[in-house]
């Protein structure tokens, strides 16, 4: 499902116009993205949590030359599914 299909599905369930639904979904995504980028955790009970994880520096290999190289530490987005979501997906 892409964003357009999500907008259509939510609009059908809520009886809100597709334009309004698109604005709401876009605002939601923007708020979650900004919060996680600022280091906050966004928790939606039953659905899951959006957060940020730290990846430490590690050794890797250059695929072209097969030479060892150091991959620098970084921060990555993470999602942890909530209990109800997990139960719905894998009953």
PDB file of N, CA, C and O in Angstrom:
ATOM      1  N   UNK A   1       0.853  -1.180   0.000  1.00  0.00           N
ATOM      2  CA  UNK A   1       0.000   0.000   0.000  1.00  0.00           C
ATOM      3  C   UNK A   1       0.891   1.232   0.000  1.00  0.00           C
ATOM      4  O   UNK A   1       1.789   1.355   0.833  1.00  0.00           O
ATOM      5  N   UNK A   2       0.646   2.134  -0.924  1.00  0.00           N
ATOM      6  CA  UNK A   2       1.398   3.384  -0.959  1.00  0.00           C
ATOM      7  C   UNK A   2       0.580   4.493  -0.285  1.00  0.00           C
ATOM      8  O   UNK A   2      -0.526   4.247   0.195  1.00  0.00           O
ATOM      9  N   UNK A   3       1.120   5.697  -0.253  1.00  0.00           N
ATOM     10  CA  UNK A   3       0.442   6.791   0.448  1.00  0.00           C
ATOM     11  C   UNK A   3      -0.915   7.106  -0.173  1.00  0.00           C
ATOM     12  O   UNK A   3      -1.872   7.368   0.555  1.00  0.00           O
ATOM     13  N   UNK A   4      -1.021   7.088  -1.496  1.00  0.00           N
ATOM     14  CA  UNK A   4      -2.296   7.360  -2.155  1.00  0.00           C
ATOM     15  C   UNK A   4      -3.369   6.349  -1.779  1.00  0.00           C
ATOM     16  O   UNK A   4      -4.522   6.710  -1.541  1.00  0.00           O
ATOM     17  N   UNK A   5      -2.980   5.087  -1.730  1.00  0.00           N
ATOM     18  CA  UNK A   5      -3.926   4.040  -1.333  1.00  0.00           C
ATOM     19  C   UNK A   5      -4.307   4.179   0.128  1.00  0.00           C
ATOM     20  O   UNK A   5      -5.453   3.930   0.500  1.00  0.00           O
ATOM     21  N   UNK A   6      -3.348   4.576   0.962  1.00  0.00           N
ATOM     22  CA  UNK A   6      -3.639   4.807   2.376  1.00  0.00           C
ATOM     23  C   UNK A   6      -4.629   5.954   2.538  1.00  0.00           C
ATOM     24  O   UNK A   6      -5.566   5.861   3.331  1.00  0.00           O
ATOM     25  N   UNK A   7      -4.424   7.026   1.797  1.00  0.00           N
ATOM     26  CA  UNK A   7      -5.336   8.173   1.838  1.00  0.00           C
ATOM     27  C   UNK A   7      -6.737   7.732   1.436  1.00  0.00           C
ATOM     28  O   UNK A   7      -7.711   8.095   2.095  1.00  0.00           O
ATOM     29  N   UNK A   8      -6.849   6.962   0.371  1.00  0.00           N
ATOM     30  CA  UNK A   8      -8.160   6.475  -0.076  1.00  0.00           C
ATOM     31  C   UNK A   8      -8.835   5.633   0.997  1.00  0.00           C
ATOM     32  O   UNK A   8     -10.026   5.806   1.255  1.00  0.00           O
ATOM     33  N   UNK A   9      -8.094   4.723   1.627  1.00  0.00           N
ATOM     34  CA  UNK A   9      -8.666   3.829   2.639  1.00  0.00           C
ATOM     35  C   UNK A   9      -9.113   4.594   3.874  1.00  0.00           C
ATOM     36  O   UNK A   9     -10.191   4.337   4.409  1.00  0.00           O
ATOM     37  N   UNK A  10      -8.291   5.533   4.329  1.00  0.00           N
ATOM     38  CA  UNK A  10      -8.650   6.314   5.520  1.00  0.00           C
ATOM     39  C   UNK A  10      -9.831   7.234   5.221  1.00  0.00           C
ATOM     40  O   UNK A  10     -10.721   7.393   6.057  1.00  0.00           O
ATOM     41  N   UNK A  11      -9.842   7.834   4.044  1.00  0.00           N
ATOM     42  CA  UNK A  11     -10.961   8.707   3.663  1.00  0.00           C
ATOM     43  C   UNK A  11     -12.270   7.929   3.625  1.00  0.00           C
ATOM     44  O   UNK A  11     -13.311   8.436   4.044  1.00  0.00           O
ATOM     45  N   UNK A  12     -12.219   6.706   3.124  1.00  0.00           N
ATOM     46  CA  UNK A  12     -13.428   5.876   3.052  1.00  0.00           C
ATOM     47  C   UNK A  12     -13.938   5.501   4.444  1.00  0.00           C
ATOM     48  O   UNK A  12     -15.147   5.438   4.665  1.00  0.00           O
ATOM     49  N   UNK A  13     -13.023   5.254   5.380  1.00  0.00           N
ATOM     50  CA  UNK A  13     -13.436   4.856   6.737  1.00  0.00           C
ATOM     51  C   UNK A  13     -13.919   6.025   7.576  1.00  0.00           C
ATOM     52  O   UNK A  13     -14.718   5.838   8.493  1.00  0.00           O
ATOM     53  N   UNK A  14     -13.443   7.235   7.276  1.00  0.00           N
ATOM     54  CA  UNK A  14     -13.750   8.374   8.139  1.00  0.00           C
ATOM     55  C   UNK A  14     -14.759   9.354   7.546  1.00  0.00           C
ATOM     56  O   UNK A  14     -15.197  10.277   8.233  1.00  0.00           O
ATOM     57  N   UNK A  15     -15.128   9.169   6.294  1.00  0.00           N
ATOM     58  CA  UNK A  15     -16.027  10.104   5.615  1.00  0.00           C
ATOM     59  C   UNK A  15     -15.467  11.524   5.584  1.00  0.00           C
ATOM     60  O   UNK A  15     -16.211  12.500   5.684  1.00  0.00           O
ATOM     61  N   UNK A  16     -14.154  11.624   5.444  1.00  0.00           N
ATOM     62  CA  UNK A  16     -13.472  12.909   5.280  1.00  0.00           C
ATOM     63  C   UNK A  16     -12.983  12.945   3.835  1.00  0.00           C
ATOM     64  O   UNK A  16     -12.701  11.902   3.246  1.00  0.00           O
ATOM     65  N   UNK A  17     -12.884  14.135   3.271  1.00  0.00           N
ATOM     66  CA  UNK A  17     -12.434  14.227   1.884  1.00  0.00           C
ATOM     67  C   UNK A  17     -10.998  13.721   1.762  1.00  0.00           C
ATOM     68  O   UNK A  17     -10.233  13.720   2.726  1.00  0.00           O
ATOM     69  N   UNK A  18     -10.659  13.294   0.555  1.00  0.00           N
ATOM     70  CA  UNK A  18      -9.309  12.788   0.310  1.00  0.00           C
ATOM     71  C   UNK A  18      -8.266  13.882   0.526  1.00  0.00           C
ATOM     72  O   UNK A  18      -7.169  13.607   1.011  1.00  0.00           O
ATOM     73  N   UNK A  19      -8.602  15.112   0.170  1.00  0.00           N
ATOM     74  CA  UNK A  19      -7.663  16.220   0.350  1.00  0.00           C
ATOM     75  C   UNK A  19      -7.381  16.438   1.835  1.00  0.00           C
ATOM     76  O   UNK A  19      -6.227  16.606   2.230  1.00  0.00           O
ATOM     77  N   UNK A  20      -8.427  16.435   2.657  1.00  0.00           N
ATOM     78  CA  UNK A  20      -8.251  16.616   4.098  1.00  0.00           C
ATOM     79  C   UNK A  20      -7.472  15.446   4.693  1.00  0.00           C
ATOM     80  O   UNK A  20      -6.601  15.636   5.543  1.00  0.00           O
ATOM     81  N   UNK A  21      -7.793  14.247   4.243  1.00  0.00           N
ATOM     82  CA  UNK A  21      -7.111  13.055   4.730  1.00  0.00           C
ATOM     83  C   UNK A  21      -5.626  13.111   4.382  1.00  0.00           C
ATOM     84  O   UNK A  21      -4.778  12.779   5.210  1.00  0.00           O
ATOM     85  N   UNK A  22      -5.311  13.533   3.153  1.00  0.00           N
ATOM     86  CA  UNK A  22      -3.912  13.646   2.736  1.00  0.00           C
ATOM     87  C   UNK A  22      -3.176  14.660   3.613  1.00  0.00           C
ATOM     88  O   UNK A  22      -2.032  14.421   4.001  1.00  0.00           O
ATOM     89  N   UNK A  23      -3.813  15.779   3.927  1.00  0.00           N
ATOM     90  CA  UNK A  23      -3.200  16.794   4.779  1.00  0.00           C
ATOM     91  C   UNK A  23      -2.943  16.245   6.182  1.00  0.00           C
ATOM     92  O   UNK A  23      -1.897  16.511   6.775  1.00  0.00           O
ATOM     93  N   UNK A  24      -3.896  15.481   6.709  1.00  0.00           N
ATOM     94  CA  UNK A  24      -3.754  14.902   8.050  1.00  0.00           C
ATOM     95  C   UNK A  24      -2.621  13.888   8.079  1.00  0.00           C
ATOM     96  O   UNK A  24      -1.787  13.915   8.984  1.00  0.00           O
ATOM     97  N   UNK A  25      -2.583  12.994   7.096  1.00  0.00           N
ATOM     98  CA  UNK A  25      -1.529  11.981   7.052  1.00  0.00           C
ATOM     99  C   UNK A  25      -0.168  12.638   6.860  1.00  0.00           C
ATOM    100  O   UNK A  25       0.804  12.241   7.502  1.00  0.00           O
ATOM    101  N   UNK A  26      -0.086  13.618   6.003  1.00  0.00           N
ATOM    102  CA  UNK A  26       1.184  14.327   5.785  1.00  0.00           C
ATOM    103  C   UNK A  26       1.640  15.022   7.067  1.00  0.00           C
ATOM    104  O   UNK A  26       2.824  14.991   7.403  1.00  0.00           O
ATOM    105  N   UNK A  27       0.711  15.645   7.777  1.00  0.00           N
ATOM    106  CA  UNK A  27       1.051  16.311   9.034  1.00  0.00           C
ATOM    107  C   UNK A  27       1.520  15.291  10.071  1.00  0.00           C
ATOM    108  O   UNK A  27       2.488  15.540  10.790  1.00  0.00           O
ATOM    109  N   UNK A  28       0.842  14.147  10.151  1.00  0.00           N
ATOM    110  CA  UNK A  28       1.226  13.084  11.080  1.00  0.00           C
ATOM    111  C   UNK A  28       2.653  12.616  10.797  1.00  0.00           C
ATOM    112  O   UNK A  28       3.475  12.519  11.708  1.00  0.00           O
ATOM    113  N   UNK A  29       2.938  12.331   9.537  1.00  0.00           N
ATOM    114  CA  UNK A  29       4.271  11.865   9.156  1.00  0.00           C
ATOM    115  C   UNK A  29       5.338  12.918   9.473  1.00  0.00           C
ATOM    116  O   UNK A  29       6.433  12.584   9.925  1.00  0.00           O
ATOM    117  N   UNK A  30       5.014  14.174   9.234  1.00  0.00           N
ATOM    118  CA  UNK A  30       5.943  15.256   9.510  1.00  0.00           C
ATOM    119  C   UNK A  30       6.238  15.374  11.003  1.00  0.00           C
ATOM    120  O   UNK A  30       7.393  15.527  11.401  1.00  0.00           O
ATOM    121  N   UNK A  31       5.201  15.302  11.823  1.00  0.00           N
ATOM    122  CA  UNK A  31       5.369  15.414  13.275  1.00  0.00           C
ATOM    123  C   UNK A  31       6.183  14.239  13.810  1.00  0.00           C
ATOM    124  O   UNK A  31       7.081  14.436  14.629  1.00  0.00           O
ATOM    125  N   UNK A  32       5.887  13.029  13.363  1.00  0.00           N
ATOM    126  CA  UNK A  32       6.630  11.849  13.820  1.00  0.00           C
ATOM    127  C   UNK A  32       8.090  11.959  13.385  1.00  0.00           C
ATOM    128  O   UNK A  32       8.993  11.705  14.183  1.00  0.00           O
ATOM    129  N   UNK A  33       8.326  12.331  12.139  1.00  0.00           N
ATOM    130  CA  UNK A  33       9.693  12.455  11.631  1.00  0.00           C
ATOM    131  C   UNK A  33      10.487  13.485  12.419  1.00  0.00           C
ATOM    132  O   UNK A  33      11.632  13.229  12.791  1.00  0.00           O
ATOM    133  N   UNK A  34       9.898  14.641  12.677  1.00  0.00           N
ATOM    134  CA  UNK A  34      10.584  15.691  13.428  1.00  0.00           C
ATOM    135  C   UNK A  34      10.871  15.254  14.862  1.00  0.00           C
ATOM    136  O   UNK A  34      11.952  15.514  15.390  1.00  0.00           O
ATOM    137  N   UNK A  35       9.899  14.589  15.491  1.00  0.00           N
ATOM    138  CA  UNK A  35      10.092  14.149  16.879  1.00  0.00           C
ATOM    139  C   UNK A  35      11.223  13.130  16.973  1.00  0.00           C
ATOM    140  O   UNK A  35      12.075  13.232  17.855  1.00  0.00           O
ATOM    141  N   UNK A  36      11.238  12.154  16.078  1.00  0.00           N
ATOM    142  CA  UNK A  36      12.289  11.129  16.101  1.00  0.00           C
ATOM    143  C   UNK A  36      13.648  11.755  15.781  1.00  0.00           C
ATOM    144  O   UNK A  36      14.655  11.387  16.385  1.00  0.00           O
ATOM    145  N   UNK A  37      13.682  12.688  14.845  1.00  0.00           N
ATOM    146  CA  UNK A  37      14.933  13.367  14.501  1.00  0.00           C
ATOM    147  C   UNK A  37      15.477  14.152  15.689  1.00  0.00           C
ATOM    148  O   UNK A  37      16.691  14.288  15.839  1.00  0.00           O
ATOM    149  N   UNK A  38      14.583  14.670  16.538  1.00  0.00           N
ATOM    150  CA  UNK A  38      14.996  15.410  17.728  1.00  0.00           C
ATOM    151  C   UNK A  38      15.351  14.497  18.902  1.00  0.00           C
ATOM    152  O   UNK A  38      15.717  14.979  19.974  1.00  0.00           O
ATOM    153  N   UNK A  39      15.244  13.182  18.704  1.00  0.00           N
ATOM    154  CA  UNK A  39      15.602  12.231  19.749  1.00  0.00           C
ATOM    155  C   UNK A  39      14.444  11.784  20.610  1.00  0.00           C
ATOM    156  O   UNK A  39      14.650  11.035  21.565  1.00  0.00           O
ATOM    157  N   UNK A  40      13.231  12.218  20.305  1.00  0.00           N
ATOM    158  CA  UNK A  40      12.064  11.799  21.076  1.00  0.00           C
ATOM    159  C   UNK A  40      11.544  10.460  20.571  1.00  0.00           C
ATOM    160  O   UNK A  40      11.865  10.028  19.464  1.00  0.00           O
ATOM    161  N   UNK A  41      10.739   9.814  21.401  1.00  0.00           N
ATOM    162  CA  UNK A  41      10.107   8.560  21.027  1.00  0.00           C
ATOM    163  C   UNK A  41       8.610   8.818  20.886  1.00  0.00           C
ATOM    164  O   UNK A  41       8.008   9.468  21.741  1.00  0.00           O
ATOM    165  N   UNK A  42       8.012   8.316  19.818  1.00  0.00           N
ATOM    166  CA  UNK A  42       6.581   8.478  19.592  1.00  0.00           C
ATOM    167  C   UNK A  42       5.937   7.113  19.790  1.00  0.00           C
ATOM    168  O   UNK A  42       6.240   6.169  19.060  1.00  0.00           O
ATOM    169  N   UNK A  43       5.045   7.006  20.779  1.00  0.00           N
ATOM    170  CA  UNK A  43       4.408   5.736  21.104  1.00  0.00           C
ATOM    171  C   UNK A  43       2.921   5.819  20.842  1.00  0.00           C
ATOM    172  O   UNK A  43       2.237   6.708  21.350  1.00  0.00           O
ATOM    173  N   UNK A  44       2.426   4.889  20.048  1.00  0.00           N
ATOM    174  CA  UNK A  44       1.001   4.754  19.783  1.00  0.00           C
ATOM    175  C   UNK A  44       0.575   3.420  20.381  1.00  0.00           C
ATOM    176  O   UNK A  44       0.860   2.365  19.814  1.00  0.00           O
ATOM    177  N   UNK A  45      -0.111   3.462  21.528  1.00  0.00           N
ATOM    178  CA  UNK A  45      -0.476   2.259  22.253  1.00  0.00           C
ATOM    179  C   UNK A  45      -1.216   1.287  21.328  1.00  0.00           C
ATOM    180  O   UNK A  45      -2.168   1.667  20.646  1.00  0.00           O
ATOM    181  N   UNK A  46      -0.771   0.050  21.317  1.00  0.00           N
ATOM    182  CA  UNK A  46      -1.392  -0.982  20.499  1.00  0.00           C
ATOM    183  C   UNK A  46      -0.828  -1.069  19.085  1.00  0.00           C
ATOM    184  O   UNK A  46      -0.918  -2.115  18.442  1.00  0.00           O
ATOM    185  N   UNK A  47      -0.245   0.033  18.597  1.00  0.00           N
ATOM    186  CA  UNK A  47       0.320   0.026  17.243  1.00  0.00           C
ATOM    187  C   UNK A  47       1.827  -0.160  17.288  1.00  0.00           C
ATOM    188  O   UNK A  47       2.359  -1.092  16.684  1.00  0.00           O
ATOM    189  N   UNK A  48       2.515   0.721  17.999  1.00  0.00           N
ATOM    190  CA  UNK A  48       3.964   0.594  18.095  1.00  0.00           C
ATOM    191  C   UNK A  48       4.633   1.885  18.483  1.00  0.00           C
ATOM    192  O   UNK A  48       3.979   2.881  18.792  1.00  0.00           O
ATOM    193  N   UNK A  49       5.953   1.851  18.461  1.00  0.00           N
ATOM    194  CA  UNK A  49       6.761   3.003  18.845  1.00  0.00           C
ATOM    195  C   UNK A  49       7.765   3.332  17.752  1.00  0.00           C
ATOM    196  O   UNK A  49       8.406   2.446  17.186  1.00  0.00           O
ATOM    197  N   UNK A  50       7.888   4.615  17.467  1.00  0.00           N
ATOM    198  CA  UNK A  50       8.889   5.111  16.539  1.00  0.00           C
ATOM    199  C   UNK A  50       9.988   5.746  17.382  1.00  0.00           C
ATOM    200  O   UNK A  50       9.704   6.516  18.299  1.00  0.00           O
ATOM    201  N   UNK A  51      11.218   5.429  17.077  1.00  0.00           N
ATOM    202  CA  UNK A  51      12.315   5.991  17.843  1.00  0.00           C
ATOM    203  C   UNK A  51      13.576   6.039  17.010  1.00  0.00           C
ATOM    204  O   UNK A  51      13.562   5.830  15.797  1.00  0.00           O
ATOM    205  N   UNK A  52      14.663   6.321  17.696  1.00  0.00           N
ATOM    206  CA  UNK A  52      15.951   6.427  17.024  1.00  0.00           C
ATOM    207  C   UNK A  52      16.934   5.553  17.783  1.00  0.00           C
ATOM    208  O   UNK A  52      16.960   5.550  19.014  1.00  0.00           O
ATOM    209  N   UNK A  53      17.740   4.814  17.040  1.00  0.00           N
ATOM    210  CA  UNK A  53      18.752   3.946  17.638  1.00  0.00           C
ATOM    211  C   UNK A  53      20.135   4.395  17.184  1.00  0.00           C
ATOM    212  O   UNK A  53      20.309   4.946  16.097  1.00  0.00           O
ATOM    213  N   UNK A  54      21.088   4.149  18.028  1.00  0.00           N
ATOM    214  CA  UNK A  54      22.473   4.493  17.718  1.00  0.00           C
ATOM    215  C   UNK A  54      23.173   3.233  17.220  1.00  0.00           C
ATOM    216  O   UNK A  54      23.102   2.181  17.855  1.00  0.00           O
ATOM    217  N   UNK A  55      23.833   3.349  16.105  1.00  0.00           N
ATOM    218  CA  UNK A  55      24.677   2.262  15.598  1.00  0.00           C
ATOM    219  C   UNK A  55      26.114   2.639  15.886  1.00  0.00           C
ATOM    220  O   UNK A  55      26.567   3.721  15.513  1.00  0.00           O
ATOM    221  N   UNK A  56      26.828   1.751  16.545  1.00  0.00           N
ATOM    222  CA  UNK A  56      28.216   2.058  16.873  1.00  0.00           C
ATOM    223  C   UNK A  56      29.118   1.870  15.655  1.00  0.00           C
ATOM    224  O   UNK A  56      28.734   1.250  14.663  1.00  0.00           O
ATOM    225  N   UNK A  57      30.306   2.413  15.757  1.00  0.00           N
ATOM    226  CA  UNK A  57      31.297   2.262  14.694  1.00  0.00           C
ATOM    227  C   UNK A  57      31.633   0.776  14.547  1.00  0.00           C
ATOM    228  O   UNK A  57      31.708   0.056  15.542  1.00  0.00           O
ATOM    229  N   UNK A  58      31.834   0.322  13.325  1.00  0.00           N
ATOM    230  CA  UNK A  58      32.137  -1.089  13.114  1.00  0.00           C
ATOM    231  C   UNK A  58      33.027  -1.268  11.896  1.00  0.00           C
ATOM    232  O   UNK A  58      33.189  -0.363  11.077  1.00  0.00           O
ATOM    233  N   UNK A  59      33.590  -2.445  11.804  1.00  0.00           N
ATOM    234  CA  UNK A  59      34.446  -2.780  10.670  1.00  0.00           C
ATOM    235  C   UNK A  59      33.606  -3.343   9.538  1.00  0.00           C
ATOM    236  O   UNK A  59      32.661  -4.097   9.772  1.00  0.00           O
ATOM    237  N   UNK A  60      33.946  -2.981   8.325  1.00  0.00           N
ATOM    238  CA  UNK A  60      33.268  -3.502   7.153  1.00  0.00           C
ATOM    239  C   UNK A  60      34.286  -3.716   6.050  1.00  0.00           C
ATOM    240  O   UNK A  60      35.489  -3.576   6.268  1.00  0.00           O
ATOM    241  N   UNK A  61      33.806  -4.053   4.875  1.00  0.00           N
ATOM    242  CA  UNK A  61      34.691  -4.258   3.730  1.00  0.00           C
ATOM    243  C   UNK A  61      34.161  -3.487   2.539  1.00  0.00           C
ATOM    244  O   UNK A  61      32.954  -3.436   2.302  1.00  0.00           O
ATOM    245  N   UNK A  62      35.076  -2.886   1.792  1.00  0.00           N
ATOM    246  CA  UNK A  62      34.719  -2.225   0.554  1.00  0.00           C
ATOM    247  C   UNK A  62      34.381  -3.325  -0.456  1.00  0.00           C
ATOM    248  O   UNK A  62      35.238  -4.154  -0.762  1.00  0.00           O
ATOM    249  N   UNK A  63      33.140  -3.351  -0.984  1.00  0.00           N
ATOM    250  CA  UNK A  63      32.760  -4.449  -1.875  1.00  0.00           C
ATOM    251  C   UNK A  63      33.552  -4.500  -3.186  1.00  0.00           C
ATOM    252  O   UNK A  63      33.685  -5.567  -3.783  1.00  0.00           O
ATOM    253  N   UNK A  64      34.073  -3.363  -3.633  1.00  0.00           N
ATOM    254  CA  UNK A  64      34.830  -3.349  -4.881  1.00  0.00           C
ATOM    255  C   UNK A  64      36.248  -3.874  -4.697  1.00  0.00           C
ATOM    256  O   UNK A  64      36.734  -4.679  -5.491  1.00  0.00           O
ATOM    257  N   UNK A  65      36.912  -3.400  -3.623  1.00  0.00           N
ATOM    258  CA  UNK A  65      38.322  -3.750  -3.439  1.00  0.00           C
ATOM    259  C   UNK A  65      38.529  -4.815  -2.373  1.00  0.00           C
ATOM    260  O   UNK A  65      39.631  -5.352  -2.251  1.00  0.00           O
ATOM    261  N   UNK A  66      37.511  -5.129  -1.610  1.00  0.00           N
ATOM    262  CA  UNK A  66      37.563  -6.093  -0.514  1.00  0.00           C
ATOM    263  C   UNK A  66      38.511  -5.647   0.605  1.00  0.00           C
ATOM    264  O   UNK A  66      38.929  -6.459   1.430  1.00  0.00           O
ATOM    265  N   UNK A  67      38.846  -4.356   0.628  1.00  0.00           N
ATOM    266  CA  UNK A  67      39.710  -3.820   1.676  1.00  0.00           C
ATOM    267  C   UNK A  67      38.888  -3.559   2.933  1.00  0.00           C
ATOM    268  O   UNK A  67      37.733  -3.141   2.843  1.00  0.00           O
ATOM    269  N   UNK A  68      39.474  -3.803   4.105  1.00  0.00           N
ATOM    270  CA  UNK A  68      38.762  -3.466   5.347  1.00  0.00           C
ATOM    271  C   UNK A  68      38.594  -1.954   5.465  1.00  0.00           C
ATOM    272  O   UNK A  68      39.455  -1.184   5.039  1.00  0.00           O
ATOM    273  N   UNK A  69      37.477  -1.548   6.046  1.00  0.00           N
ATOM    274  CA  UNK A  69      37.226  -0.122   6.258  1.00  0.00           C
ATOM    275  C   UNK A  69      36.395   0.048   7.523  1.00  0.00           C
ATOM    276  O   UNK A  69      35.741  -0.889   7.981  1.00  0.00           O
ATOM    277  N   UNK A  70      36.426   1.228   8.070  1.00  0.00           N
ATOM    278  CA  UNK A  70      35.646   1.519   9.267  1.00  0.00           C
ATOM    279  C   UNK A  70      34.362   2.227   8.853  1.00  0.00           C
ATOM    280  O   UNK A  70      34.389   3.241   8.155  1.00  0.00           O
ATOM    281  N   UNK A  71      33.241   1.673   9.296  1.00  0.00           N
ATOM    282  CA  UNK A  71      31.937   2.293   9.047  1.00  0.00           C
ATOM    283  C   UNK A  71      31.641   3.163  10.268  1.00  0.00           C
ATOM    284  O   UNK A  71      31.586   2.649  11.385  1.00  0.00           O
ATOM    285  N   UNK A  72      31.451   4.466  10.078  1.00  0.00           N
ATOM    286  CA  UNK A  72      31.288   5.355  11.234  1.00  0.00           C
ATOM    287  C   UNK A  72      29.975   5.118  11.990  1.00  0.00           C
ATOM    288  O   UNK A  72      29.017   4.567  11.448  1.00  0.00           O
ATOM    289  N   UNK A  73      29.960   5.548  13.245  1.00  0.00           N
ATOM    290  CA  UNK A  73      28.750   5.476  14.066  1.00  0.00           C
ATOM    291  C   UNK A  73      27.687   6.372  13.453  1.00  0.00           C
ATOM    292  O   UNK A  73      28.003   7.393  12.843  1.00  0.00           O
ATOM    293  N   UNK A  74      26.432   5.991  13.615  1.00  0.00           N
ATOM    294  CA  UNK A  74      25.339   6.783  13.059  1.00  0.00           C
ATOM    295  C   UNK A  74      24.067   6.551  13.868  1.00  0.00           C
ATOM    296  O   UNK A  74      23.996   5.654  14.708  1.00  0.00           O
ATOM    297  N   UNK A  75      23.080   7.373  13.597  1.00  0.00           N
ATOM    298  CA  UNK A  75      21.761   7.225  14.216  1.00  0.00           C
ATOM    299  C   UNK A  75      20.785   6.804  13.130  1.00  0.00           C
ATOM    300  O   UNK A  75      20.796   7.362  12.033  1.00  0.00           O
ATOM    301  N   UNK A  76      19.932   5.815  13.431  1.00  0.00           N
ATOM    302  CA  UNK A  76      18.985   5.303  12.447  1.00  0.00           C
ATOM    303  C   UNK A  76      17.574   5.278  13.030  1.00  0.00           C
ATOM    304  O   UNK A  76      17.408   5.079  14.233  1.00  0.00           O
ATOM    305  N   UNK A  77      16.551   5.477  12.187  1.00  0.00           N
ATOM    306  CA  UNK A  77      15.178   5.376  12.686  1.00  0.00           C
ATOM    307  C   UNK A  77      14.836   3.922  12.983  1.00  0.00           C
ATOM    308  O   UNK A  77      15.364   3.005  12.355  1.00  0.00           O
ATOM    309  N   UNK A  78      13.943   3.727  13.954  1.00  0.00           N
ATOM    310  CA  UNK A  78      13.550   2.376  14.342  1.00  0.00           C
ATOM    311  C   UNK A  78      12.059   2.343  14.658  1.00  0.00           C
ATOM    312  O   UNK A  78      11.478   3.335  15.098  1.00  0.00           O
ATOM    313  N   UNK A  79      11.459   1.194  14.426  1.00  0.00           N
ATOM    314  CA  UNK A  79      10.050   0.984  14.760  1.00  0.00           C
ATOM    315  C   UNK A  79       9.925  -0.323  15.517  1.00  0.00           C
ATOM    316  O   UNK A  79      10.477  -1.342  15.101  1.00  0.00           O
ATOM    317  N   UNK A  80       9.204  -0.299  16.624  1.00  0.00           N
ATOM    318  CA  UNK A  80       8.911  -1.505  17.383  1.00  0.00           C
ATOM    319  C   UNK A  80       7.401  -1.689  17.383  1.00  0.00           C
ATOM    320  O   UNK A  80       6.665  -0.823  17.856  1.00  0.00           O
ATOM    321  N   UNK A  81       6.943  -2.809  16.858  1.00  0.00           N
ATOM    322  CA  UNK A  81       5.510  -3.074  16.787  1.00  0.00           C
ATOM    323  C   UNK A  81       4.939  -3.308  18.184  1.00  0.00           C
ATOM    324  O   UNK A  81       5.584  -3.917  19.038  1.00  0.00           O
ATOM    325  N   UNK A  82       3.720  -2.815  18.401  1.00  0.00           N
ATOM    326  CA  UNK A  82       3.033  -3.010  19.669  1.00  0.00           C
ATOM    327  C   UNK A  82       2.379  -4.378  19.740  1.00  0.00           C
ATOM    328  O   UNK A  82       2.279  -5.087  18.738  1.00  0.00           O
ATOM    329  N   UNK A  83       1.942  -4.735  20.920  1.00  0.00           N
ATOM    330  CA  UNK A  83       1.370  -6.057  21.166  1.00  0.00           C
ATOM    331  C   UNK A  83       0.155  -6.339  20.276  1.00  0.00           C
ATOM    332  O   UNK A  83       0.081  -7.404  19.663  1.00  0.00           O
ATOM    333  N   UNK A  84      -0.792  -5.407  20.196  1.00  0.00           N
ATOM    334  CA  UNK A  84      -1.995  -5.638  19.389  1.00  0.00           C
ATOM    335  C   UNK A  84      -1.665  -5.783  17.908  1.00  0.00           C
ATOM    336  O   UNK A  84      -2.265  -6.602  17.212  1.00  0.00           O
ATOM    337  N   UNK A  85      -0.710  -4.985  17.428  1.00  0.00           N
ATOM    338  CA  UNK A  85      -0.290  -5.053  16.035  1.00  0.00           C
ATOM    339  C   UNK A  85       0.343  -6.412  15.746  1.00  0.00           C
ATOM    340  O   UNK A  85       0.042  -7.040  14.731  1.00  0.00           O
ATOM    341  N   UNK A  86       1.214  -6.859  16.635  1.00  0.00           N
ATOM    342  CA  UNK A  86       1.860  -8.167  16.464  1.00  0.00           C
ATOM    343  C   UNK A  86       0.826  -9.289  16.459  1.00  0.00           C
ATOM    344  O   UNK A  86       0.911 -10.213  15.649  1.00  0.00           O
ATOM    345  N   UNK A  87      -0.150  -9.207  17.362  1.00  0.00           N
ATOM    346  CA  UNK A  87      -1.175 -10.253  17.440  1.00  0.00           C
ATOM    347  C   UNK A  87      -2.046 -10.269  16.187  1.00  0.00           C
ATOM    348  O   UNK A  87      -2.472 -11.337  15.748  1.00  0.00           O
ATOM    349  N   UNK A  88      -2.310  -9.121  15.619  1.00  0.00           N
ATOM    350  CA  UNK A  88      -3.125  -9.034  14.406  1.00  0.00           C
ATOM    351  C   UNK A  88      -2.383  -9.622  13.200  1.00  0.00           C
ATOM    352  O   UNK A  88      -2.985 -10.290  12.359  1.00  0.00           O
ATOM    353  N   UNK A  89      -1.083  -9.370  13.123  1.00  0.00           N
ATOM    354  CA  UNK A  89      -0.286  -9.847  11.992  1.00  0.00           C
ATOM    355  C   UNK A  89      -0.020 -11.350  12.101  1.00  0.00           C
ATOM    356  O   UNK A  89      -0.109 -12.066  11.104  1.00  0.00           O
ATOM    357  N   UNK A  90       0.304 -11.827  13.295  1.00  0.00           N
ATOM    358  CA  UNK A  90       0.624 -13.243  13.494  1.00  0.00           C
ATOM    359  C   UNK A  90      -0.235 -13.802  14.622  1.00  0.00           C
ATOM    360  O   UNK A  90       0.235 -13.930  15.752  1.00  0.00           O
ATOM    361  N   UNK A  91      -1.486 -14.136  14.327  1.00  0.00           N
ATOM    362  CA  UNK A  91      -2.389 -14.619  15.398  1.00  0.00           C
ATOM    363  C   UNK A  91      -1.973 -15.941  15.997  1.00  0.00           C
ATOM    364  O   UNK A  91      -2.643 -16.449  16.896  1.00  0.00           O
TER     365      UNK A  91
END
